[in-house]
Amino acid sequence: MSSSATSRRTSASSRNKRARSRPLAAAAPVFAALGDGTRLGLVRRLADEGPLSITQLTADTGVTRQAVTRHLDVLHDAGLVRGTKIGREHVWQLEAARLELASRSLDQISGWWADKLNALKAKLESETRK
């Protein structure tokens, strides 16, 4: 095979890897935000109960309103929640599309690992037959 053909194949492979990694990179802030137990709990509550005010989110948690607000700001920056001012209350709701992005990213990673493990299995099986 010519060096230019090898170069084109390597270049195409690099482009494919970059294209596959874009959604993963876009999901990284979501995973970082969900890496905290308090934030994960807030997301769970918003998913289970729908839009809630900070007062409702802090009730019976032992976490201050200020701490919850800081956690909600992190979740907002990651695109996981959206806040709306209704009267004197700030009501927060889940942005499901960002969770779907994270889910698709996990599916992509799972598929990649399955492909790699199947390739390894096939290689080991072919070597044991020799």
N, C-alpha and C positions, 0 to 999 in steps of 0.2 A: 504494500500500500504506500502511496506517495506521502511525503511529509505534508503536502497541502491538504490532502484528504484527511489525514490524521488531525491536522490543525482545525479543519472545518468541523469534524466530529467533536473534538474537544470543546470548540467554541460553542457549538449547539448544545452540548451537555451542560456547559457553564450557564448558558442562557436559560435552559430548562430548570436548573437548580435555583437560579435567582428568581425566576417566575414562581416556582413552588414556595420559596421562602418569603415572598411578599405578604401573603395572608398571615403567615406565622408572625412576621414582624409587626403587622398591624394588630395582632391579638396580644402582643407582649404586654402593653399597658393594662389590658383587661386582667391577665393572669397576675400581674404585679399587684393590682388593686385587690384582687380576690385572695391574695396571699395572707391577708390579715383576718383573723377569726372574727373580730368585731364587724369588719366590713362584710365579710361573708354572711354573717348573721343578719345584717341589715338588708342585704340582697335577698336572702331567704324570706325575711318578713315581708318585704315589698312584693315578692313573687307570690307568696301565700295569701296576703291580705289586701293587696292592691295599694293605691296611693295612701300615704300616711303623713301626718305632720310630724315635726320634730318632737312635739309634746308626746304624741302617740309612740314614736320610735324610742323615746327615752324612758317611758313608763315601765317601772318594775325591772329595769336593767342594771341599775347601779352605775350607769355611765352618765356623765354630765351632758347637758345640752351642748356645751362647747365642744366636748370630745366627739359627740355624734355629728355635729356640724362639720368638724374637721374631716371625719371619715366620709361624710357625704360629699364633701368637696373633692376628695381623692376619687371617689366613685364617679362623680360628675366629670372630672378631668379625663377619666378613662372612658367616658361615654356610656357608663352603665346606668346612670340615673339622671332624671331631669327634675328640676325644682320649679314650682310655680307659686307665685305669691297670691294667696287668696285671703283678702282682708288683712288681718294682722298675722295670719299663719303662713308658713312656708310649707307647702305640701310637696312631697317627693314621690316619684313613681319610677318604676323600673323601665329601662330601655332594652327590650328583649332582643333587638337586632344585634346588639353588641355581644350578648350571651350566645346568640346563634353563631356569630363569627368565631367565638372561642370554641364552641362545639364543633364547628367545621374544621377548625385547626387541629383539635384533638383527633378527629376522624382521619385527617390527613396524616398526622404523625403515626397513628395506629396502622394505617394502610402501608405507610413507608416501612414500619418495623415488620409488619407481616410479610411484605415483599422480601426484605433482607433476611428474615428467618427462613422463609421458604427457599431462597437461593442458597443459604448456608446448608440447609437440610439436603437439598438436591446435590450439592457438592460433596457433602460427607457421604451420602449414599453411593454416589458414583465412585468415590475413592475406596469405599469398603468392598465394592464389587471387583476391584482390580486385583 
